[in-house]
Amino acid sequence: MECGGKLILNSEGELVCESCGLIHVENRLRRESYFIPGGIPSQGYVPAPLEMGTFLPYRADERSVGVFSRVSGKIRRLSRLNLYSKASGDRSMHYRVYRTLFNVAQKIGLPRHVAEYAYILYLKSLKIAREVLDGKLNHYRFSAACLIAASRKQGFSVRIDDVLKLYQGLGHRVTRSNLLEAISLLQRYRLYEKTIVADRVEKIVPIIAKRIFSDKRIKRKIGEKNVYLLERKVCHRAISLLYRIDQRRLQGKNPYILALALFYISFATICRGRIVSQGYISRKFGCSLSALRNNIKHLYTVLGNSYG
């Protein structure tokens, strides 16, 4: 110390000499990021009172000796308090559900804001679930239902089976029956919006087309140069046929299989050849061949002669 003055803590969190103002320790929290990546930003979907915040881990520093040990000790105590306040009691489960939501959303390919919206729905559904359900509440099945609801609300097509497999793969006791029960409860209290079947089919058709036309075997059969143009034609044709149908005739149908059937009819109408078979579509997308055939027959029936 140059003047031997007393060290004090200034408003910036720095240790300075009271006499000459020499800074002896910079505020590391201002200069170096101690925040864990992936925390929910306050400007996102989750408002400040609900967000889990960030963890402020203590980092030991060999230079933190003597007079600086008091600052290090305070940082260590604050770090522990910050950790326990966000990961203890009921909020411990909230934090685990929050991390699971982001983990599953990332594996499916959903953007961050969908997981944030799902977390809001989960917090809203907890009070309802505790009042309605008897026994121990399964938080993970409700978070899975909320993720499906959030994805559909934001315009993303997510299969229930895909979400179910990921949750089960993470070791959570989520079954198809209790997941559907959770979805039904969300629908009853208007937290899960029912979408029109045609709207979902319209979003699924381009995804199916992209997967089919990216297959190397299909590309060889139709020619590399014609792939992009044919993909657009088939999608346009499928959506055109979709809105020729009385929408009441589509209610109760699985939108995913309906989109596959509509794609098959459109492809067969444009190509006039057996390039893509029903069996190929069934195997590629993992759906039942009989269900696909039944949906194709149903569409031919309701379309009449308008598909040609």
C-alpha positions in Angstrom: 0.0 0.0 0.0 1.5 3.3 -1.1 0.2 5.6 1.6 -0.7 3.0 4.3 -4.2 4.3 4.5 -7.3 2.4 5.6 -9.1 0.2 3.1 -12.8 0.8 2.6 -15.4 -0.6 0.2 -16.7 2.0 -2.3 -20.1 2.2 -4.0 -18.8 0.1 -6.9 -17.9 -2.8 -4.6 -14.2 -2.2 -4.8 -11.6 -2.0 -2.0 -9.9 1.4 -2.2 -7.6 3.4 0.0 -9.4 5.9 2.2 -6.6 8.4 1.9 -5.4 8.3 -1.7 -8.2 6.4 -3.5 -6.0 3.7 -4.9 -8.0 0.7 -6.0 -6.6 -2.5 -4.5 -9.2 -5.2 -5.6 -11.4 -4.8 -8.6 -15.0 -5.9 -8.4 -14.9 -9.3 -10.0 -18.6 -9.6 -10.2 -18.7 -6.6 -12.5 -15.7 -7.6 -14.6 -16.1 -11.3 -14.9 -19.4 -13.2 -15.5 -20.3 -15.6 -12.7 -23.7 -16.4 -14.1 -24.5 -19.9 -15.4 -25.6 -19.9 -19.1 -29.2 -20.9 -19.7 -30.9 -18.8 -17.0 -34.2 -17.3 -17.9 -33.8 -13.6 -18.9 -36.3 -11.3 -17.2 -37.3 -9.9 -20.6 -38.4 -13.3 -21.7 -41.8 -15.0 -21.2 -41.1 -15.7 -17.5 -41.7 -12.5 -15.4 -39.2 -11.6 -12.7 -41.2 -12.9 -9.6 -41.4 -16.3 -11.2 -38.0 -16.8 -12.7 -35.6 -19.1 -11.0 -32.8 -16.6 -11.3 -29.2 -17.6 -11.7 -26.7 -19.4 -9.4 -23.7 -17.4 -8.2 -21.0 -20.0 -7.5 -18.2 -19.1 -5.1 -14.7 -19.3 -6.7 -11.7 -19.6 -4.5 -8.9 -17.2 -5.2 -5.4 -17.8 -4.0 -4.9 -14.0 -3.7 -7.8 -13.7 -1.4 -5.8 -13.5 1.9 -5.5 -11.2 4.8 -7.9 -8.2 4.6 -9.6 -9.7 1.4 -10.7 -12.9 3.2 -13.7 -11.0 4.7 -14.9 -10.2 1.1 -14.3 -13.8 0.0 -16.2 -15.1 3.0 -19.1 -12.8 2.3 -19.2 -13.9 -1.3 -19.2 -17.6 -0.2 -22.1 -17.0 2.2 -24.1 -15.2 -0.4 -23.5 -17.9 -2.9 -24.8 -20.6 -0.5 -27.9 -18.5 0.4 -28.5 -17.9 -3.3 -28.3 -21.6 -4.0 -30.5 -22.8 -1.2 -33.1 -20.2 -1.7 -33.7 -21.4 -5.3 -33.2 -25.2 -4.8 -34.9 -26.1 -1.6 -38.3 -27.0 -0.5 -41.1 -26.7 -3.1 -39.0 -24.6 -5.3 -36.5 -27.4 -5.7 -39.1 -29.3 -7.7 -39.8 -26.2 -9.7 -36.2 -25.9 -10.6 -35.9 -29.6 -11.6 -39.0 -29.3 -13.8 -37.7 -26.1 -15.3 -34.4 -27.9 -16.3 -36.3 -30.9 -17.6 -38.5 -28.7 -19.8 -35.5 -27.0 -21.4 -33.7 -30.3 -21.8 -36.6 -32.0 -23.6 -37.3 -28.9 -25.7 -33.7 -28.8 -26.8 -33.8 -32.5 -27.8 -37.0 -32.1 -29.8 -35.7 -28.9 -31.5 -38.1 -26.4 -30.0 -36.8 -22.8 -29.4 -36.2 -21.4 -26.0 -39.4 -19.2 -25.8 -41.6 -22.3 -26.2 -40.0 -23.9 -23.1 -40.4 -20.6 -21.2 -44.1 -20.5 -22.1 -44.4 -24.1 -21.1 -42.9 -23.3 -17.7 -45.5 -20.5 -17.2 -48.3 -23.0 -18.0 -46.8 -25.5 -15.6 -46.8 -22.9 -12.7 -50.4 -21.9 -13.5 -51.6 -25.6 -13.6 -50.1 -26.5 -10.2 -52.9 -24.8 -8.2 -55.6 -26.4 -10.3 -54.0 -29.8 -10.2 -53.7 -29.8 -6.4 -57.3 -28.8 -6.0 -58.7 -31.4 -8.5 -56.4 -34.4 -8.1 -56.2 -36.6 -5.1 -53.0 -38.1 -3.9 -49.4 -37.2 -4.8 -49.0 -34.8 -7.7 -46.9 -36.0 -10.6 -45.1 -32.7 -11.6 -43.4 -34.2 -14.7 -46.5 -35.3 -16.5 -48.0 -31.9 -16.1 -44.8 -30.3 -17.4 -44.9 -32.6 -20.4 -48.5 -31.7 -21.1 -47.6 -28.0 -20.8 -44.7 -28.4 -23.2 -47.1 -30.0 -25.8 -49.7 -27.2 -25.2 -47.0 -24.5 -25.5 -45.6 -25.9 -28.7 -49.0 -26.0 -30.4 -49.8 -22.6 -29.1 -46.6 -21.3 -30.7 -47.3 -23.1 -34.0 -44.9 -26.1 -33.7 -46.0 -29.6 -34.4 -44.9 -32.0 -31.6 -46.1 -35.6 -31.3 -47.2 -36.7 -27.9 -45.3 -40.0 -28.3 -42.0 -38.1 -28.9 -42.4 -36.1 -25.7 -43.5 -39.2 -23.8 -40.4 -41.2 -24.9 -38.0 -38.3 -23.9 -39.5 -38.0 -20.5 -39.4 -41.8 -19.9 -35.8 -41.8 -21.2 -34.9 -39.3 -18.5 -36.3 -41.7 -15.9 -39.6 -39.9 -15.1 -42.8 -41.9 -14.4 -44.9 -40.5 -17.2 -47.2 -42.8 -19.1 -49.4 -42.2 -22.0 -52.6 -42.5 -19.9 -51.6 -40.1 -17.2 -50.1 -37.6 -19.8 -53.5 -37.6 -21.7 -55.2 -37.1 -18.4 -53.1 -34.1 -17.7 -53.8 -32.7 -21.2 -57.5 -33.2 -20.6 -57.3 -31.3 -17.3 -55.5 -28.4 -19.1 -58.2 -28.4 -21.8 -61.0 -28.3 -19.1 -59.5 -25.2 -17.5 -58.7 -23.5 -20.9 -54.9 -23.7 -20.4 -54.6 -26.0 -23.4 -56.1 -24.5 -26.6 -57.7 -26.9 -29.0 -56.5 -26.2 -32.5 -58.4 -26.7 -35.7 -57.3 -30.0 -37.4 -56.8 -28.3 -40.8 -54.4 -25.7 -39.2 -52.3 -28.5 -37.8 -52.3 -30.5 -41.0 -51.2 -27.5 -43.0 -48.2 -27.1 -40.8 -47.3 -30.8 -40.9 -47.4 -31.3 -44.7 -44.3 -29.2 -45.5 -42.3 -31.1 -42.8 -43.4 -34.4 -44.4 -42.5 -33.2 -47.8 -39.0 -32.0 -46.8 -38.2 -35.4 -45.2 -39.5 -37.4 -48.2 -37.7 -35.3 -50.8 -34.4 -35.3 -48.9 -34.3 -39.1 -49.2 -31.5 -40.0 -51.7 -33.5 -42.9 -53.2 -36.4 -40.6 -54.0 -34.1 -37.9 -55.4 -32.6 -40.5 -57.8 -36.1 -41.6 -59.0 -37.4 -38.1 -59.7 -34.1 -36.4 -60.7 -32.0 -34.0 -58.6 -33.0 -31.0 -60.6 -36.8 -31.5 -60.2 -36.8 -32.0 -56.4 -37.4 -28.5 -55.2 -40.0 -27.7 -57.8 -41.9 -30.9 -57.2 -41.8 -30.4 -53.4 -43.5 -27.0 -53.8 -46.1 -28.5 -56.2 -47.0 -31.3 -53.9 -47.3 -29.1 -50.8 -49.4 -26.6 -52.7 -51.6 -29.4 -54.0 -52.0 -31.0 -50.6 -53.0 -27.7 -48.9 -55.4 -26.9 -51.8 -57.1 -30.3 -51.4 -57.2 -29.8 -47.6 -59.4 -26.7 -47.9 -61.8 -28.3 -50.4 -62.9 -30.6 -47.6 -65.8 -29.9 -45.3 -63.8 -29.3 -42.1 -66.4 -31.1 -40.0 -65.4 -34.4 -41.8 -61.9 -34.1 -40.4 -62.8 -33.8 -36.7 -61.6 -36.7 -34.6 -58.9 -37.6 -37.0 -55.2 -37.8 -36.1 -53.7 -34.7 -37.8 -50.3 -36.4 -38.3 -51.7 -39.4 -40.2 -54.2 -37.2 -42.0 -51.2 -35.1 -43.3 -49.4 -38.2 -44.4 -52.5 -39.4 -46.3 -53.0 -36.0 -47.9 -49.3 -35.9 -49.0 -49.6 -39.4 -50.5 -52.7 -38.5 -52.5 -51.1 -35.2 -53.8 -47.9 -36.9 -54.7 -49.7 -39.7 -56.5 -51.8 -37.2 -58.4 -48.9 -35.1 -59.6 -46.3 -37.9 -60.3 -48.7 -40.5 -61.7 -46.1 -43.1 -60.8 -45.4 -45.5 -57.9 -42.4 -43.6 -56.6 -43.7 -43.4 -53.1 -45.7 -46.2 -51.7 -48.0 -46.3 -48.7 -45.7 -48.9 -47.0 -42.7 -46.6 -47.5 -44.5 -43.7 -45.8 -45.6 -45.9 -43.0 -42.1 -47.2 -42.3 -40.4 -43.8 -42.7 -42.7 -42.0 -40.3 -43.5 -44.8 -37.9 -47.3 -44.9 -38.3 -49.6 -47.9 -38.7 -50.1 -48.9 -42.3 -53.8 -49.8 -41.7 -54.4 -46.3 -40.2 -52.7 -44.6 -43.1 -54.8 -46.7 -45.6 -58.0 -45.9 -43.7 -57.2 -42.1 -43.8 -56.4 -42.3 -47.5 -59.8 -44.0 -48.2 -61.6 -41.4 -46.0 -60.0 -38.5 -48.0 -60.8 -40.1 -51.3 -64.4 -40.4 -50.1 -64.9 -36.9 -48.9 -63.0 -35.3 -51.8 -65.1 -37.2 -54.4 -63.8 -36.3 -57.9 -62.1 -33.1 -56.8 -58.7 -34.6 -56.2 -57.9 -35.4 -59.8 
